[in-house]
Amino acid sequence: MEFTPSKLNTFLFFKLPSAFWCGVRTKTISETQCEVSVKHRWINQNPFQSMYFAVQAMAAELSTGALVMLHIKKSGKNISMLVANNKATFTKKAKGRITFTCKDGHLITDAIEKTIATGDGQTFWMQSIGIDEKGDQVSVFDFEWTIRVKR
């Protein structure tokens, strides 16, 4: 799969339909950064007139996971990936369009090289920050990814 926002959004439709129907969409992706946005709507709301935390988590995870997928594809190796841990901090109600940005693409290359060289699994943490339309931070998500060469 080519890594463009359009291709990733099609991937969502077929492989992660709940994220797609909640409005999660990839906006930009490069080797170092990925932006994913989601708009507060009826289908992704909580009882407190803001976006449900799990919808924020889906968008934040995609902003990190898409970068991992991009680097795995670039390596040309058969490598598995899985979230081992995550943590989140919520600082403001998520209303309107929230954009999650991960700028940790640089962390992945070293882990991929190590798992290829040793065959051992590697773990690394990536962070995604959610910002609303006013520029205020609404949440921060940290995901611990684990990767391993498939044998």
N, CA, C and O atoms as a GROMACS GRO file, in nm:
protein
  604
    1MET      N    1   0.084  -0.119   0.000
    1MET     CA    2   0.000   0.000   0.000
    1MET      C    3   0.088   0.125   0.000
    1MET      O    4   0.184   0.135   0.077
    2GLU      N    5   0.056   0.216  -0.085
    2GLU     CA    6   0.123   0.346  -0.088
    2GLU      C    7   0.071   0.427   0.031
    2GLU      O    8  -0.047   0.420   0.065
    3PHE      N    9   0.160   0.503   0.093
    3PHE     CA   10   0.120   0.576   0.213
    3PHE      C   11   0.085   0.721   0.180
    3PHE      O   12   0.170   0.811   0.185
    4THR      N   13  -0.042   0.740   0.146
    4THR     CA   14  -0.097   0.873   0.125
    4THR      C   15  -0.218   0.884   0.218
    4THR      O   16  -0.273   0.782   0.259
    5PRO      N   17  -0.259   1.006   0.251
    5PRO     CA   18  -0.380   1.019   0.334
    5PRO      C   19  -0.500   0.946   0.273
    5PRO      O   20  -0.576   0.882   0.346
    6SER      N   21  -0.518   0.956   0.144
    6SER     CA   22  -0.632   0.891   0.078
    6SER      C   23  -0.627   0.739   0.094
    6SER      O   24  -0.728   0.676   0.124
    7LYS      N   25  -0.510   0.680   0.074
    7LYS     CA   26  -0.496   0.534   0.088
    7LYS      C   27  -0.516   0.490   0.232
    7LYS      O   28  -0.577   0.386   0.258
    8LEU      N   29  -0.465   0.568   0.328
    8LEU     CA   30  -0.485   0.534   0.468
    8LEU      C   31  -0.632   0.544   0.507
    8LEU      O   32  -0.680   0.463   0.588
    9ASN      N   33  -0.704   0.641   0.452
    9ASN     CA   34  -0.846   0.654   0.482
    9ASN      C   35  -0.927   0.539   0.421
    9ASN      O   36  -1.025   0.494   0.480
   10THR      N   37  -0.886   0.491   0.305
   10THR     CA   38  -0.949   0.373   0.245
   10THR      C   39  -0.920   0.250   0.331
   10THR      O   40  -1.007   0.166   0.353
   11PHE      N   41  -0.795   0.239   0.379
   11PHE     CA   42  -0.757   0.131   0.470
   11PHE      C   43  -0.847   0.133   0.594
   11PHE      O   44  -0.893   0.028   0.640
   12LEU      N   45  -0.874   0.252   0.648
   12LEU     CA   46  -0.963   0.265   0.764
   12LEU      C   47  -1.100   0.206   0.734
   12LEU      O   48  -1.156   0.131   0.815
   13PHE      N   49  -1.154   0.240   0.619
   13PHE     CA   50  -1.288   0.196   0.582
   13PHE      C   51  -1.298   0.043   0.587
   13PHE      O   52  -1.396  -0.011   0.638
   14PHE      N   53  -1.196  -0.025   0.535
   14PHE     CA   54  -1.201  -0.171   0.526
   14PHE      C   55  -1.150  -0.243   0.651
   14PHE      O   56  -1.201  -0.349   0.685
   15LYS      N   57  -1.050  -0.187   0.719
   15LYS     CA   58  -0.985  -0.258   0.830
   15LYS      C   59  -1.022  -0.205   0.969
   15LYS      O   60  -1.014  -0.279   1.068
   16LEU      N   61  -1.061  -0.079   0.978
   16LEU     CA   62  -1.100  -0.018   1.106
   16LEU      C   63  -1.228   0.064   1.085
   16LEU      O   64  -1.228   0.186   1.101
   17PRO      N   65  -1.338  -0.004   1.051
   17PRO     CA   66  -1.460   0.070   1.014
   17PRO      C   67  -1.516   0.158   1.125
   17PRO      O   68  -1.575   0.262   1.096
   18SER      N   69  -1.499   0.119   1.251
   18SER     CA   70  -1.553   0.204   1.358
   18SER      C   71  -1.484   0.340   1.360
   18SER      O   72  -1.548   0.442   1.383
   19ALA      N   73  -1.354   0.341   1.335
   19ALA     CA   74  -1.281   0.469   1.328
   19ALA      C   75  -1.330   0.550   1.207
   19ALA      O   76  -1.351   0.671   1.217
   20PHE      N   77  -1.348   0.483   1.094
   20PHE     CA   78  -1.394   0.553   0.974
   20PHE      C   79  -1.531   0.616   0.997
   20PHE      O   80  -1.550   0.734   0.967
   21TRP      N   81  -1.626   0.539   1.051
   21TRP     CA   82  -1.762   0.591   1.069
   21TRP      C   83  -1.769   0.699   1.177
   21TRP      O   84  -1.860   0.782   1.176
   22CYS      N   85  -1.673   0.699   1.270
   22CYS     CA   86  -1.668   0.806   1.371
   22CYS      C   87  -1.605   0.934   1.316
   22CYS      O   88  -1.606   1.037   1.384
   23GLY      N   89  -1.550   0.928   1.195
   23GLY     CA   90  -1.497   1.048   1.131
   23GLY      C   91  -1.346   1.066   1.139
   23GLY      O   92  -1.295   1.173   1.105
   24VAL      N   93  -1.274   0.965   1.182
   24VAL     CA   94  -1.128   0.973   1.190
   24VAL      C   95  -1.072   0.975   1.048
   24VAL      O   96  -1.104   0.888   0.967
   25ARG      N   97  -0.986   1.074   1.017
   25ARG     CA   98  -0.927   1.086   0.884
   25ARG      C   99  -0.782   1.131   0.892
   25ARG      O  100  -0.747   1.221   0.968
   26THR      N  101  -0.697   1.066   0.813
   26THR     CA  102  -0.558   1.107   0.801
   26THR      C  103  -0.552   1.231   0.714
   26THR      O  104  -0.613   1.234   0.607
   27LYS      N  105  -0.480   1.333   0.758
   27LYS     CA  106  -0.467   1.458   0.682
   27LYS      C  107  -0.332   1.467   0.612
   27LYS      O  108  -0.326   1.503   0.494
   28THR      N  109  -0.223   1.435   0.684
   28THR     CA  110  -0.089   1.438   0.624
   28THR      C  111  -0.005   1.326   0.684
   28THR      O  112  -0.027   1.284   0.798
   29ILE      N  113   0.092   1.280   0.604
   29ILE     CA  114   0.188   1.183   0.656
   29ILE      C  115   0.320   1.202   0.583
   29ILE      O  116   0.324   1.221   0.461
   30SER      N  117   0.429   1.197   0.660
   30SER     CA  118   0.565   1.197   0.606
   30SER      C  119   0.644   1.097   0.688
   30SER      O  120   0.586   1.030   0.774
   31GLU      N  121   0.773   1.085   0.665
   31GLU     CA  122   0.853   0.990   0.742
   31GLU      C  123   0.866   1.030   0.888
   31GLU      O  124   0.894   0.944   0.973
   32THR      N  125   0.847   1.156   0.919
   32THR     CA  126   0.867   1.204   1.056
   32THR      C  127   0.739   1.241   1.129
   32THR      O  128   0.738   1.245   1.252
   33GLN      N  129   0.631   1.268   1.056
   33GLN     CA  130   0.512   1.323   1.119
   33GLN      C  131   0.385   1.275   1.052
   33GLN      O  132   0.381   1.251   0.932
   34CYS      N  133   0.279   1.261   1.133
   34CYS     CA  134   0.147   1.225   1.081
   34CYS      C  135   0.042   1.307   1.154
   34CYS      O  136   0.047   1.322   1.276
   35GLU      N  137  -0.055   1.360   1.078
   35GLU     CA  138  -0.167   1.434   1.135
   35GLU      C  139  -0.297   1.362   1.100
   35GLU      O  140  -0.322   1.327   0.985
   36VAL      N  141  -0.378   1.342   1.204
   36VAL     CA  142  -0.508   1.277   1.190
   36VAL      C  143  -0.610   1.366   1.258
   36VAL      O  144  -0.585   1.417   1.368
   37SER      N  145  -0.725   1.386   1.195
   37SER     CA  146  -0.826   1.471   1.258
   37SER      C  147  -0.959   1.398   1.269
   37SER      O  148  -0.987   1.302   1.198
   38VAL      N  149  -1.040   1.450   1.360
   38VAL     CA  150  -1.175   1.397   1.381
   38VAL      C  151  -1.260   1.512   1.435
   38VAL      O  152  -1.215   1.590   1.518
   39LYS      N  153  -1.382   1.520   1.386
   39LYS     CA  154  -1.472   1.628   1.427
   39LYS      C  155  -1.577   1.574   1.524
   39LYS      O  156  -1.634   1.467   1.502
   40HIS      N  157  -1.602   1.650   1.630
   40HIS     CA  158  -1.706   1.615   1.726
   40HIS      C  159  -1.841   1.618   1.655
   40HIS      O  160  -1.883   1.720   1.600
   41ARG      N  161  -1.908   1.502   1.657
   41ARG     CA  162  -2.041   1.490   1.596
   41ARG      C  163  -2.128   1.402   1.684
   41ARG      O  164  -2.082   1.349   1.786
   42TRP      N  165  -2.252   1.386   1.645
   42TRP     CA  166  -2.346   1.304   1.723
   42TRP      C  167  -2.294   1.162   1.742
   42TRP      O  168  -2.305   1.108   1.852
   43ILE      N  169  -2.238   1.102   1.639
   43ILE     CA  170  -2.198   0.961   1.644
   43ILE      C  171  -2.078   0.936   1.736
   43ILE      O  172  -2.058   0.823   1.780
   44ASN      N  173  -1.999   1.039   1.767
   44ASN     CA  174  -1.879   1.018   1.850
   44ASN      C  175  -1.882   1.098   1.980
   44ASN      O  176  -1.778   1.125   2.040
   45GLN      N  177  -2.001   1.133   2.023
   45GLN     CA  178  -2.014   1.215   2.144
   45GLN      C  179  -2.025   1.130   2.271
   45GLN      O  180  -2.056   1.011   2.266
   46ASN      N  181  -1.998   1.194   2.382
   46ASN     CA  182  -2.023   1.134   2.513
   46ASN      C  183  -2.141   1.208   2.577
   46ASN      O  184  -2.191   1.303   2.517
   47PRO      N  185  -2.187   1.170   2.694
   47PRO     CA  186  -2.302   1.239   2.755
   47PRO      C  187  -2.271   1.381   2.803
   47PRO      O  188  -2.361   1.451   2.851
   48PHE      N  189  -2.146   1.424   2.792
   48PHE     CA  190  -2.106   1.555   2.844
   48PHE      C  191  -2.084   1.658   2.734
   48PHE      O  192  -2.012   1.757   2.753
   49GLN      N  193  -2.145   1.636   2.618
   49GLN     CA  194  -2.140   1.727   2.504
   49GLN      C  195  -1.998   1.750   2.451
   49GLN      O  196  -1.962   1.860   2.410
   50SER      N  197  -1.918   1.644   2.454
   50SER     CA  198  -1.786   1.650   2.393
   50SER      C  199  -1.754   1.514   2.332
   50SER      O  200  -1.834   1.422   2.340
   51MET      N  201  -1.637   1.503   2.270
   51MET     CA  202  -1.600   1.381   2.201
   51MET      C  203  -1.564   1.270   2.300
   51MET      O  204  -1.492   1.293   2.397
   52TYR      N  205  -1.614   1.152   2.274
   52TYR     CA  206  -1.587   1.034   2.356
   52TYR      C  207  -1.437   1.005   2.354
   52TYR      O  208  -1.372   1.016   2.250
   53PHE      N  209  -1.383   0.968   2.469
   53PHE     CA  210  -1.238   0.947   2.480
   53PHE      C  211  -1.186   0.839   2.385
   53PHE      O  212  -1.074   0.850   2.336
   54ALA      N  213  -1.265   0.736   2.359
   54ALA     CA  214  -1.219   0.627   2.274
   54ALA      C  215  -1.203   0.673   2.129
   54ALA      O  216  -1.118   0.621   2.057
   55VAL      N  217  -1.283   0.769   2.086
   55VAL     CA  218  -1.270   0.824   1.951
   55VAL      C  219  -1.140   0.903   1.942
   55VAL      O  220  -1.068   0.895   1.842
   56GLN      N  221  -1.109   0.978   2.047
   56GLN     CA  222  -0.982   1.049   2.050
   56GLN      C  223  -0.866   0.948   2.045
   56GLN      O  224  -0.767   0.971   1.976
   57ALA      N  225  -0.880   0.838   2.117
   57ALA     CA  226  -0.776   0.736   2.120
   57ALA      C  227  -0.755   0.674   1.982
   57ALA      O  228  -0.642   0.647   1.942
   58MET      N  229  -0.865   0.651   1.910
   58MET     CA  230  -0.852   0.594   1.775
   58MET      C  231  -0.772   0.687   1.684
   58MET      O  232  -0.684   0.643   1.610
   59ALA      N  233  -0.803   0.816   1.689
   59ALA     CA  234  -0.733   0.913   1.605
   59ALA      C  235  -0.586   0.925   1.647
   59ALA      O  236  -0.497   0.930   1.562
   60ALA      N  237  -0.562   0.931   1.776
   60ALA     CA  238  -0.425   0.943   1.826
   60ALA      C  239  -0.344   0.820   1.790
   60ALA      O  240  -0.229   0.831   1.746
   61GLU      N  241  -0.402   0.701   1.809
   61GLU     CA  242  -0.329   0.578   1.777
   61GLU      C  243  -0.296   0.572   1.628
   61GLU      O  244  -0.186   0.532   1.591
   62LEU      N  245  -0.389   0.612   1.543
   62LEU     CA  246  -0.364   0.611   1.399
   62LEU      C  247  -0.247   0.704   1.363
   62LEU      O  248  -0.167   0.671   1.276
   63SER      N  249  -0.238   0.818   1.430
   63SER     CA  250  -0.128   0.910   1.398
   63SER      C  251   0.008   0.850   1.430
   63SER      O  252   0.108   0.885   1.366
   64THR      N  253   0.015   0.761   1.528
   64THR     CA  254   0.141   0.693   1.559
   64THR      C  255   0.156   0.566   1.475
   64THR      O  256   0.262   0.541   1.418
   65GLY      N  257   0.050   0.487   1.467
   65GLY     CA  258   0.056   0.360   1.396
   65GLY      C  259   0.081   0.373   1.247
   65GLY      O  260   0.148   0.289   1.188
   66ALA      N  261   0.029   0.478   1.186
   66ALA     CA  262   0.054   0.499   1.042
   66ALA      C  263   0.203   0.521   1.017
   66ALA      O  264   0.256   0.475   0.917
   67LEU      N  265   0.268   0.591   1.108
   67LEU     CA  266   0.413   0.612   1.095
   67LEU      C  267   0.488   0.479   1.108
   67LEU      O  268   0.583   0.454   1.034
   68VAL      N  269   0.446   0.395   1.203
   68VAL     CA  270   0.509   0.264   1.219
   68VAL      C  271   0.489   0.182   1.092
   68VAL      O  272   0.584   0.120   1.043
   69MET      N  273   0.368   0.181   1.038
   69MET     CA  274   0.339   0.107   0.915
   69MET      C  275   0.425   0.157   0.799
   69MET      O  276   0.477   0.077   0.721
   70LEU      N  277   0.438   0.288   0.787
   70LEU     CA  278   0.518   0.348   0.679
   70LEU      C  279   0.663   0.300   0.687
   70LEU      O  280   0.722   0.261   0.586
   71HIS      N  281   0.720   0.302   0.807
   71HIS     CA  282   0.861   0.262   0.823
   71HIS      C  283   0.880   0.112   0.804
   71HIS      O  284   0.984   0.069   0.753
   72ILE      N  285   0.783   0.032   0.844
   72ILE     CA  286   0.791  -0.112   0.822
   72ILE      C  287   0.789  -0.141   0.672
   72ILE      O  288   0.870  -0.221   0.623
   73LYS      N  289   0.699  -0.076   0.600
   73LYS     CA  290   0.692  -0.096   0.454
   73LYS      C  291   0.823  -0.055   0.389
   73LYS      O  292   0.873  -0.124   0.301
   74LYS      N  293   0.878   0.057   0.433
   74LYS     CA  294   1.003   0.108   0.378
   74LYS      C  295   1.119   0.010   0.403
   74LYS      O  296   1.212   0.003   0.323
   75SER      N  297   1.114  -0.064   0.513
   75SER     CA  298   1.221  -0.159   0.546
   75SER      C  299   1.222  -0.279   0.452
   75SER      O  300   1.326  -0.342   0.433
   76GLY      N  301   1.107  -0.312   0.395
   76GLY     CA  302   1.098  -0.426   0.305
   76GLY      C  303   1.094  -0.560   0.378
   76GLY      O  304   1.098  -0.665   0.313
   77LYS      N  305   1.087  -0.558   0.509
   77LYS     CA  306   1.085  -0.681   0.589
   77LYS      C  307   0.943  -0.710   0.638
   77LYS      O  308   0.857  -0.622   0.642
   78ASN      N  309   0.921  -0.836   0.675
   78ASN     CA  310   0.792  -0.877   0.730
   78ASN      C  311   0.799  -0.858   0.882
   78ASN      O  312   0.854  -0.943   0.953
   79ILE      N  313   0.744  -0.748   0.930
   79ILE     CA  314   0.754  -0.710   1.071
   79ILE      C  315   0.614  -0.692   1.128
   79ILE      O  316   0.530  -0.625   1.069
   80SER      N  317   0.591  -0.752   1.245
   80SER     CA  318   0.462  -0.735   1.313
   80SER      C  319   0.469  -0.614   1.406
   80SER      O  320   0.577  -0.575   1.451
   81MET      N  321   0.355  -0.558   1.432
   81MET     CA  322   0.346  -0.441   1.521
   81MET      C  323   0.223  -0.455   1.610
   81MET      O  324   0.120  -0.508   1.568
   82LEU      N  325   0.236  -0.405   1.733
   82LEU     CA  326   0.126  -0.416   1.828
   82LEU      C  327   0.143  -0.311   1.937
   82LEU      O  328   0.256  -0.283   1.979
   83VAL      N  329   0.034  -0.253   1.981
   83VAL     CA  330   0.039  -0.162   2.095
   83VAL      C  331   0.048  -0.246   2.222
   83VAL      O  332  -0.034  -0.334   2.246
   84ALA      N  333   0.151  -0.219   2.302
   84ALA     CA  334   0.171  -0.293   2.427
   84ALA      C  335   0.110  -0.218   2.546
   84ALA      O  336   0.057  -0.280   2.638
   85ASN      N  337   0.117  -0.087   2.544
   85ASN     CA  338   0.064  -0.002   2.652
   85ASN      C  339   0.020   0.131   2.593
   85ASN      O  340   0.064   0.171   2.485
   86ASN      N  341  -0.067   0.198   2.665
   86ASN     CA  342  -0.098   0.335   2.630
   86ASN      C  343  -0.140   0.411   2.755
   86ASN      O  344  -0.186   0.353   2.853
   87LYS      N  345  -0.123   0.541   2.749
   87LYS     CA  346  -0.170   0.628   2.857
   87LYS      C  347  -0.218   0.758   2.795
   87LYS      O  348  -0.171   0.799   2.688
   88ALA      N  349  -0.310   0.822   2.863
   88ALA     CA  350  -0.368   0.944   2.808
   88ALA      C  351  -0.392   1.046   2.919
   88ALA      O  352  -0.416   1.011   3.034
   89THR      N  353  -0.383   1.172   2.881
   89THR     CA  354  -0.414   1.283   2.969
   89THR      C  355  -0.512   1.374   2.895
   89THR      O  356  -0.488   1.411   2.780
   90PHE      N  357  -0.620   1.410   2.962
   90PHE     CA  358  -0.722   1.496   2.902
   90PHE      C  359  -0.719   1.630   2.974
   90PHE      O  360  -0.729   1.635   3.097
   91THR      N  361  -0.706   1.738   2.898
   91THR     CA  362  -0.689   1.870   2.959
   91THR      C  363  -0.804   1.966   2.930
   91THR      O  364  -0.815   2.070   2.994
   92LYS      N  365  -0.889   1.931   2.834
   92LYS     CA  366  -1.000   2.019   2.797
   92LYS      C  367  -1.104   1.935   2.722
   92LYS      O  368  -1.070   1.835   2.658
   93LYS      N  369  -1.232   1.977   2.728
   93LYS     CA  370  -1.334   1.908   2.651
   93LYS      C  371  -1.301   1.915   2.502
   93LYS      O  372  -1.263   2.020   2.451
   94ALA      N  373  -1.315   1.802   2.435
   94ALA     CA  374  -1.287   1.796   2.292
   94ALA      C  375  -1.414   1.829   2.214
   94ALA      O  376  -1.505   1.748   2.205
   95LYS      N  377  -1.418   1.951   2.160
   95LYS     CA  378  -1.531   1.997   2.079
   95LYS      C  379  -1.478   2.050   1.948
   95LYS      O  380  -1.364   2.097   1.940
   96GLY      N  381  -1.560   2.043   1.843
   96GLY     CA  382  -1.516   2.090   1.712
   96GLY      C  383  -1.421   1.989   1.650
   96GLY      O  384  -1.425   1.870   1.683
   97ARG      N  385  -1.335   2.036   1.561
   97ARG     CA  386  -1.236   1.948   1.496
   97ARG      C  387  -1.111   1.940   1.582
   97ARG      O  388  -1.053   2.042   1.620
   98ILE      N  389  -1.070   1.817   1.610
   98ILE     CA  390  -0.949   1.792   1.688
   98ILE      C  391  -0.846   1.729   1.595
   98ILE      O  392  -0.876   1.632   1.524
   99THR      N  393  -0.726   1.783   1.596
   99THR     CA  394  -0.618   1.730   1.513
   99THR      C  395  -0.511   1.670   1.603
   99THR      O  396  -0.457   1.737   1.691
  100PHE      N  397  -0.482   1.544   1.579
  100PHE     CA  398  -0.379   1.471   1.654
  100PHE      C  399  -0.253   1.465   1.569
  100PHE      O  400  -0.256   1.421   1.454
  101THR      N  401  -0.143   1.510   1.627
  101THR     CA  402  -0.016   1.513   1.556
  101THR      C  403   0.088   1.432   1.630
  101THR      O  404   0.109   1.450   1.750
  102CYS      N  405   0.153   1.343   1.558
  102CYS     CA  406   0.266   1.267   1.611
  102CYS      C  407   0.389   1.308   1.530
  102CYS      O  408   0.388   1.303   1.407
  103LYS      N  409   0.494   1.348   1.599
  103LYS     CA  410   0.618   1.391   1.534
  103LYS      C  411   0.734   1.297   1.570
  103LYS      O  412   0.850   1.339   1.568
  104ASP      N  413   0.703   1.172   1.601
  104ASP     CA  414   0.804   1.077   1.651
  104ASP      C  415   0.850   0.975   1.548
  104ASP      O  416   0.900   0.869   1.585
  105GLY      N  417   0.834   1.005   1.421
  105GLY     CA  418   0.876   0.912   1.317
  105GLY      C  419   1.022   0.874   1.325
  105GLY      O  420   1.061   0.764   1.284
  106HIS      N  421   1.104   0.963   1.378
  106HIS     CA  422   1.248   0.938   1.390
  106HIS      C  423   1.280   0.824   1.487
  106HIS      O  424   1.390   0.769   1.481
  107LEU      N  425   1.189   0.788   1.575
  107LEU     CA  426   1.214   0.684   1.674
  107LEU      C  427   1.205   0.542   1.616
  107LEU      O  428   1.257   0.447   1.676
  108ILE      N  429   1.141   0.528   1.503
  108ILE     CA  430   1.107   0.396   1.452
  108ILE      C  431   1.223   0.328   1.381
  108ILE      O  432   1.242   0.207   1.395
  109THR      N  433   1.300   0.403   1.305
  109THR     CA  434   1.407   0.344   1.224
  109THR      C  435   1.505   0.262   1.307
  109THR      O  436   1.540   0.151   1.268
  110ASP      N  437   1.548   0.314   1.419
  110ASP     CA  438   1.644   0.245   1.506
  110ASP      C  439   1.585   0.113   1.556
  110ASP      O  440   1.654   0.011   1.558
  111ALA      N  441   1.459   0.116   1.598
  111ALA     CA  442   1.394  -0.006   1.649
  111ALA      C  443   1.381  -0.111   1.539
  111ALA      O  444   1.399  -0.230   1.564
  112ILE      N  445   1.349  -0.068   1.418
  112ILE     CA  446   1.338  -0.162   1.306
  112ILE      C  447   1.474  -0.223   1.275
  112ILE      O  448   1.484  -0.344   1.254
  113GLU      N  449   1.578  -0.142   1.273
  113GLU     CA  450   1.712  -0.194   1.246
  113GLU      C  451   1.753  -0.296   1.352
  113GLU      O  452   1.813  -0.398   1.320
  114LYS      N  453   1.721  -0.268   1.478
  114LYS     CA  454   1.757  -0.361   1.588
  114LYS      C  455   1.680  -0.492   1.578
  114LYS      O  456   1.739  -0.598   1.599
  115THR      N  457   1.551  -0.487   1.548
  115THR     CA  458   1.474  -0.612   1.540
  115THR      C  459   1.518  -0.695   1.421
  115THR      O  460   1.518  -0.818   1.428
  116ILE      N  461   1.556  -0.630   1.311
  116ILE     CA  462   1.606  -0.703   1.195
  116ILE      C  463   1.741  -0.769   1.228
  116ILE      O  464   1.764  -0.885   1.193
  117ALA      N  465   1.829  -0.694   1.294
  117ALA     CA  466   1.964  -0.744   1.325
  117ALA      C  467   1.962  -0.856   1.429
  117ALA      O  468   2.039  -0.952   1.417
  118THR      N  469   1.877  -0.844   1.529
  118THR     CA  470   1.881  -0.938   1.641
  118THR      C  471   1.769  -1.042   1.639
  118THR      O  472   1.784  -1.150   1.697
  119GLY      N  473   1.660  -1.011   1.573
  119GLY     CA  474   1.544  -1.099   1.576
  119GLY      C  475   1.460  -1.081   1.701
  119GLY      O  476   1.353  -1.140   1.713
  120ASP      N  477   1.509  -1.000   1.793
  120ASP     CA  478   1.436  -0.973   1.918
  120ASP      C  479   1.332  -0.863   1.897
  120ASP      O  480   1.348  -0.775   1.813
  121GLY      N  481   1.226  -0.871   1.975
  121GLY     CA  482   1.126  -0.766   1.972
  121GLY      C  483   1.183  -0.636   2.027
  121GLY      O  484   1.272  -0.638   2.113
  122GLN      N  485   1.133  -0.526   1.978
  122GLN     CA  486   1.176  -0.393   2.022
  122GLN      C  487   1.053  -0.314   2.063
  122GLN      O  488   0.946  -0.329   2.003
  123THR      N  489   1.067  -0.229   2.163
  123THR     CA  490   0.956  -0.143   2.205
  123THR      C  491   1.002   0.002   2.204
  123THR      O  492   1.120   0.032   2.225
  124PHE      N  493   0.907   0.091   2.181
  124PHE     CA  494   0.935   0.235   2.184
  124PHE      C  495   0.803   0.308   2.206
  124PHE      O  496   0.696   0.261   2.166
  125TRP      N  497   0.812   0.423   2.271
  125TRP     CA  498   0.695   0.506   2.300
  125TRP      C  499   0.684   0.617   2.196
  125TRP      O  500   0.784   0.676   2.156
  126MET      N  501   0.561   0.643   2.154
  126MET     CA  502   0.532   0.754   2.062
  126MET      C  503   0.419   0.836   2.122
  126MET      O  504   0.330   0.783   2.189
  127GLN      N  505   0.424   0.967   2.098
  127GLN     CA  506   0.324   1.057   2.156
  127GLN      C  507   0.244   1.128   2.046
  127GLN      O  508   0.298   1.166   1.942
  128SER      N  509   0.117   1.143   2.073
  128SER     CA  510   0.028   1.218   1.984
  128SER      C  511  -0.045   1.323   2.066
  128SER      O  512  -0.101   1.293   2.172
  129ILE      N  513  -0.044   1.446   2.018
  129ILE     CA  514  -0.106   1.557   2.090
  129ILE      C  515  -0.228   1.605   2.014
  129ILE      O  516  -0.221   1.633   1.894
  130GLY      N  517  -0.342   1.613   2.084
  130GLY     CA  518  -0.467   1.659   2.025
  130GLY      C  519  -0.488   1.807   2.051
  130GLY      O  520  -0.485   1.852   2.165
  131ILE      N  521  -0.511   1.881   1.943
  131ILE     CA  522  -0.529   2.026   1.948
  131ILE      C  523  -0.665   2.060   1.884
  131ILE      O  524  -0.699   2.007   1.779
  132ASP      N  525  -0.740   2.149   1.949
  132ASP     CA  526  -0.869   2.189   1.892
  132ASP      C  527  -0.851   2.303   1.791
  132ASP      O  528  -0.739   2.347   1.766
  133GLU      N  529  -0.962   2.350   1.735
  133GLU     CA  530  -0.958   2.454   1.632
  133GLU      C  531  -0.906   2.587   1.684
  133GLU      O  532  -0.857   2.669   1.607
  134LYS      N  533  -0.916   2.609   1.813
  134LYS     CA  534  -0.865   2.734   1.874
  134LYS      C  535  -0.716   2.726   1.903
  134LYS      O  536  -0.654   2.826   1.942
  135GLY      N  537  -0.657   2.607   1.885
  135GLY     CA  538  -0.515   2.589   1.914
  135GLY      C  539  -0.487   2.542   2.055
  135GLY      O  540  -0.372   2.538   2.098
  136ASP      N  541  -0.592   2.507   2.128
  136ASP     CA  542  -0.576   2.459   2.266
  136ASP      C  543  -0.557   2.308   2.268
  136ASP      O  544  -0.622   2.235   2.192
  137GLN      N  545  -0.468   2.262   2.354
  137GLN     CA  546  -0.446   2.120   2.371
  137GLN      C  547  -0.564   2.059   2.447
  137GLN      O  548  -0.604   2.110   2.551
  138VAL      N  549  -0.620   1.950   2.393
  138VAL     CA  550  -0.732   1.883   2.460
  138VAL      C  551  -0.691   1.749   2.521
  138VAL      O  552  -0.750   1.704   2.619
  139SER      N  553  -0.589   1.685   2.461
  139SER     CA  554  -0.544   1.556   2.514
  139SER      C  555  -0.405   1.522   2.462
  139SER      O  556  -0.360   1.572   2.359
  140VAL      N  557  -0.340   1.435   2.538
  140VAL     CA  558  -0.209   1.382   2.498
  140VAL      C  559  -0.214   1.231   2.518
  140VAL      O  560  -0.251   1.182   2.624
  141PHE      N  561  -0.178   1.158   2.414
  141PHE     CA  562  -0.176   1.012   2.419
  141PHE      C  563  -0.034   0.962   2.396
  141PHE      O  564   0.036   1.011   2.308
  142ASP      N  565   0.006   0.866   2.476
  142ASP     CA  566   0.134   0.799   2.459
  142ASP      C  567   0.107   0.651   2.433
  142ASP      O  568   0.032   0.587   2.506
  143PHE      N  569   0.169   0.598   2.328
  143PHE     CA  570   0.152   0.458   2.291
  143PHE      C  571   0.288   0.390   2.291
  143PHE      O  572   0.384   0.439   2.232
  144GLU      N  573   0.294   0.274   2.359
  144GLU     CA  574   0.414   0.192   2.354
  144GLU      C  575   0.393   0.087   2.245
  144GLU      O  576   0.310  -0.003   2.259
  145TRP      N  577   0.469   0.099   2.137
  145TRP     CA  578   0.461   0.005   2.026
  145TRP      C  579   0.567  -0.103   2.044
  145TRP      O  580   0.678  -0.076   2.090
  146THR      N  581   0.532  -0.224   2.007
  146THR     CA  582   0.628  -0.333   2.005
  146THR      C  583   0.632  -0.388   1.863
  146THR      O  584   0.528  -0.410   1.800
  147ILE      N  585   0.753  -0.410   1.813
  147ILE     CA  586   0.770  -0.463   1.677
  147ILE      C  587   0.864  -0.585   1.685
  147ILE      O  588   0.948  -0.595   1.773
  148ARG      N  589   0.845  -0.675   1.590
  148ARG     CA  590   0.929  -0.796   1.586
  148ARG      C  591   0.928  -0.848   1.442
  148ARG      O  592   0.825  -0.848   1.374
  149VAL      N  593   1.045  -0.893   1.396
  149VAL     CA  594   1.054  -0.956   1.266
  149VAL      C  595   0.980  -1.088   1.272
  149VAL      O  596   1.001  -1.168   1.364
  150LYS      N  597   0.892  -1.112   1.174
  150LYS     CA  598   0.821  -1.240   1.167
  150LYS      C  599   0.916  -1.343   1.106
  150LYS      O  600   0.980  -1.316   1.005
  151ARG      N  601   0.924  -1.458   1.167
  151ARG     CA  602   1.013  -1.565   1.120
  151ARG      C  603   0.933  -1.679   1.062
  151ARG      O  604   0.990  -1.778   1.017
   0.00000   0.00000   0.00000
